[in-house]
Amino acid sequence: MERALKEKELAVKLIPVPRVISSSCGLAARTMVDDIDNVKAAIAAGEIEVDETYVMTDNGDIRPV
């Protein structure tokens, strides 16, 4: 995922999955909310595979996309 998004010149950073989303170990890709349409297009095109997609606000609120 990281490579595919960087190839599209999108800012991405791999981070541990936030505990409020899942208590299991795993990685999440952190991107800019302005890029969400490009990320969703890459998912729809089968360029990347994800289990779930969320948006986290500056105040820590999380909502599914």
C-alpha positions as CSV (number, residue, x, y, z in Angstrom):
1,M,0.0,0.0,0.0
2,E,2.8,2.4,0.9
3,R,4.6,1.9,-2.4
4,A,1.4,2.1,-4.4
5,L,0.3,5.4,-2.8
6,K,3.8,6.9,-3.0
7,E,3.9,6.1,-6.7
8,K,0.8,8.3,-7.0
9,E,2.7,11.0,-5.2
10,L,0.5,10.8,-2.2
11,A,1.8,11.3,1.3
12,V,1.6,8.1,3.3
13,K,3.1,6.8,6.5
14,L,2.7,3.3,8.0
15,I,1.7,3.4,11.7
16,P,0.4,0.9,14.2
17,V,-3.4,0.5,14.0
18,P,-4.9,2.9,16.6
19,R,-6.2,1.0,19.6
20,V,-9.7,2.6,19.3
21,I,-10.0,0.8,15.9
22,S,-8.5,-2.6,16.9
23,S,-6.7,-4.1,19.8
24,S,-4.8,-6.6,17.6
25,C,-1.4,-5.9,16.2
26,G,-1.4,-4.5,12.7
27,L,-0.4,-1.6,10.5
28,A,-2.4,1.3,9.2
29,A,-1.6,3.7,6.4
30,R,-1.9,7.3,7.5
31,T,-2.7,9.7,4.6
32,M,-4.0,13.2,4.3
33,V,-7.8,13.5,4.3
34,D,-7.5,15.7,1.2
35,D,-6.2,12.5,-0.6
36,I,-9.1,10.3,0.4
37,D,-10.7,10.3,-3.0
38,N,-7.4,9.2,-4.6
39,V,-7.0,6.5,-2.0
40,K,-10.6,5.2,-2.5
41,A,-10.0,5.1,-6.2
42,A,-6.9,3.0,-5.8
43,I,-8.8,0.6,-3.6
44,A,-11.7,0.4,-6.1
45,A,-9.2,-0.2,-8.9
46,G,-7.7,-3.1,-7.0
47,E,-4.3,-1.4,-6.8
48,I,-4.3,-1.8,-3.0
49,E,-6.1,-4.1,-0.5
50,V,-7.5,-2.9,2.8
51,D,-9.6,-4.4,5.5
52,E,-11.3,-1.1,6.6
53,T,-11.0,2.6,5.9
54,Y,-11.4,5.3,8.6
55,V,-11.0,9.1,8.9
56,M,-9.5,10.4,12.2
57,T,-10.0,14.0,13.0
58,D,-7.6,16.3,14.8
59,N,-9.6,15.8,18.0
60,G,-9.3,12.0,17.7
61,D,-12.9,11.3,16.5
62,I,-12.9,8.3,14.1
63,R,-15.5,7.5,11.5
64,P,-15.7,4.8,8.8
65,V,-15.4,6.0,5.2
